[in-house]
């Protein structure tokens, strides 16, 4: 290729490249301007970290950042603030007046969450809406509105079980780890302060006993007592400036379980022996089968005694837990009342008197062993012992069936002998 051809190609290439380069430079140097800006007052104030149920005060300023009033405050305008969670979902909208240009407002969250407060629109006193997408001055690439967000963390304590020692009869030793729920593992930088994930120096009690912080930061330990087969543990955490939390756990008390298991097995064998003896005696005297009506009150009574004893157990649970800082005084009282009602119903069934009252009395332990127990455990987020609740419900229903279908027996026993 001759030199003239090379020179021509170079000239054509330059013509093609230079416009692209010029456009690139122009795009890089072009600046976007905004007439109105709403932003947090302080850079450090753009992030706030506080406890749930505590007021967070957010301060913003509205200023003219372009045009003839540049750098002046925007007074008595209305700002729309959008509140969104960490997933970007809008949970609330606020309308605030800018007053002198700097304005503040309070906001509270009852649940642990991170919320972003983003001004999205501003309407001045003359009624003009400075929308964020409105290109007002195309020649200078000037839009109406821009803003910066403020973020608030509403956090709470998180308690996790580290270990529990249940090898001693009537005693348990519990260790828990206390952290802030929302913080990442490496903590959070709030202005010049770094907040650690671990909670140090908190006031922690375990079943009402003040726990001691171990050599490992955030690990607290205390010993408590219980004579139940299931240990119920309540951990209370408080710290200055923070809303106190209450976390509950339940687990098997191994040393106590052996005694309770032996007692339950012995009671079951004794109960079955009584039923069998009654059956054999009824076969010898009246040739009645197991499910004949004359035996109904007796079988209903035996089952009512079992459900009443279950109510007594839950009453003991409520009383003991109340001494360990649980709010279960109602559970304890209902358990004892249900036991008393069950025993009274048992006496009436054995005497074959006042059938209607006996049926009413057996419903009380049924309600207690299902509704009362479930609502009490749900109060602290504890797992429901369905292996106890369901059988006690079934026993109550069967007991009610036997007593309810003994009309003739109750009527006969209630008749006075004729003269």
C-alpha positions, 0 to 999 in steps of 0.5 A, spaced: 500 500 500 502 506 497 503 512 502 498 516 499 493 510 501 495 510 508 495 517 509 488 517 507 486 511 511 489 515 517 485 521 516 478 517 515 480 514 522 481 520 525 474 523 523 471 517 526 474 517 533 475 524 534 467 525 535 467 519 540 472 522 544 469 529 544 462 526 546 466 522 552 469 528 555 463 532 554 459 526 558 464 526 563 464 533 565 457 534 564 454 536 571 447 534 574 444 540 578 438 540 583 434 546 585 432 543 592 436 538 596 434 535 603 439 531 607 440 529 614 443 535 618 450 531 620 454 526 617 454 522 623 447 523 624 445 519 618 446 513 622 442 512 629 443 505 633 438 505 639 433 500 642 426 498 641 421 502 644 426 508 644 424 514 640 429 516 635 430 523 633 431 525 626 434 532 623 434 534 616 435 540 613 432 543 606 436 548 602 436 551 595 442 548 592 441 551 585 438 557 582 438 564 584 437 562 592 442 557 592 445 556 599 439 559 602 434 555 607 427 553 604 422 555 610 415 552 611 415 547 605 412 540 606 417 534 605 414 527 604 419 522 607 418 515 605 420 509 610 422 503 608 425 496 611 432 493 610 428 489 604 426 495 601 419 495 602 415 501 604 412 501 611 410 508 612 410 515 609 411 522 613 409 529 611 413 534 615 414 541 615 421 544 614 419 550 619 426 554 618 429 550 613 432 545 619 426 540 622 426 534 626 421 529 628 421 522 632 420 515 630 419 509 634 419 502 633 416 496 637 420 491 633 427 490 632 428 492 625 433 497 620 429 503 617 431 508 612 428 515 612 428 518 605 425 524 603 422 523 596 418 530 595 418 537 597 412 542 596 414 550 597 409 555 600 407 557 593 404 550 592 410 548 587 412 541 587 419 540 586 419 533 584 425 528 583 424 526 576 422 533 573 428 536 569 427 543 570 433 546 566 435 542 560 440 546 558 444 546 565 442 539 566 438 541 572 433 537 576 428 539 581 429 535 587 435 530 590 435 527 597 440 523 602 437 518 607 438 517 614 438 510 617 436 507 624 437 501 627 432 499 632 435 493 636 434 488 642 438 483 646 438 476 643 440 470 648 442 463 646 443 457 650 451 455 651 450 450 656 446 447 661 448 442 667 442 437 669 446 432 672 445 434 680 438 432 683 434 438 684 439 443 681 441 446 674 447 450 672 445 454 666 450 459 661 447 463 656 450 468 650 448 475 650 448 479 643 445 484 640 440 481 635 441 485 628 448 487 629 453 483 624 458 479 627 464 484 626 459 489 629 457 496 627 461 503 626 456 509 628 460 515 627 466 515 631 464 509 636 464 502 634 458 497 637 460 490 638 456 484 637 457 482 644 453 485 650 458 486 655 457 488 662 449 487 662 445 486 668 443 478 667 438 474 671 437 467 670 431 464 674 431 470 678 438 469 680 444 474 678 448 471 673 456 472 673 459 474 666 465 469 665 472 470 662 469 470 655 465 476 654 458 476 653 457 469 656 453 469 663 452 463 668 448 462 674 445 456 678 438 455 680 433 449 683 428 445 680 424 439 682 420 438 676 422 433 670 422 439 665 427 445 667 424 452 665 429 457 665 427 465 664 433 469 662 432 477 663 437 482 660 437 489 661 442 495 660 442 502 661 438 506 655 435 499 653 429 496 653 429 489 658 428 483 654 425 476 657 427 469 654 425 463 656 428 456 655 425 449 657 429 442 657 429 435 661 432 435 668 436 429 667 437 427 674 430 429 676 427 425 670 428 418 674 424 419 680 418 422 676 419 416 671 418 411 677 413 415 680 409 415 673 410 408 672 408 406 679 401 410 679 400 407 672 401 400 674 396 401 681 391 405 676 391 399 672 390 394 677 384 397 680 381 397 674 382 390 673 380 388 680 374 392 679 373 388 672 374 382 675 369 383 681 364 386 676 364 379 672 363 375 678 357 378 681 353 381 676 356 378 669 357 385 666 362 386 661 367 391 661 363 396 657 356 395 661 353 401 664 354 400 671 361 400 670 361 407 667 361 412 673 367 408 676 371 408 669 370 415 668 372 417 675 379 413 674 380 417 668 378 424 671 383 422 677 388 422 672 387 428 668 386 432 675 393 429 677 395 432 670 392 439 672 396 438 679 402 437 676 401 444 671 399 447 678 406 446 681 409 448 675 406 455 675 408 456 682 415 454 682 416 458 675 413 464 679 418 463 684 423 463 678 421 470 675 416 467 670 409 470 670 405 464 671 401 465 677 395 464 674 397 458 671 399 455 678 392 458 681 388 455 675 392 448 676 390 447 683 383 450 682 382 444 677 385 439 681 380 441 686 374 441 681 377 434 679 377 431 686 370 434 687 367 431 681 370 424 682 367 424 689 360 426 686 361 420 680 363 415 685 357 417 689 353 417 683 349 424 685 349 430 681 351 428 674 350 435 671 355 438 676 360 432 675 360 433 668 361 441 669 367 439 674 371 435 669 371 440 664 375 445 668 381 440 668 380 439 661 380 446 659 386 447 664 390 442 661 389 444 654 388 452 653 391 454 660 398 450 659 398 452 651 397 459 652 402 460 658 407 456 654 406 461 648 407 467 652 414 465 653 415 462 646 416 455 649 414 449 645 408 445 647 408 438 650 403 435 645 405 428 648 402 430 655 397 435 652 393 430 647 393 424 652 390 429 657 385 431 652 383 424 650 382 422 657 378 428 659 373 426 653 373 419 655 371 420 662 366 425 660 363 420 655 363 415 661 359 419 666 355 423 661 352 416 659 350 414 666 344 417 666 340 411 669 345 409 674 345 417 677 337 417 677 337 410 680 341 412 686 338 418 687 331 415 688 328 415 695 326 408 697 318 407 697 315 407 704 
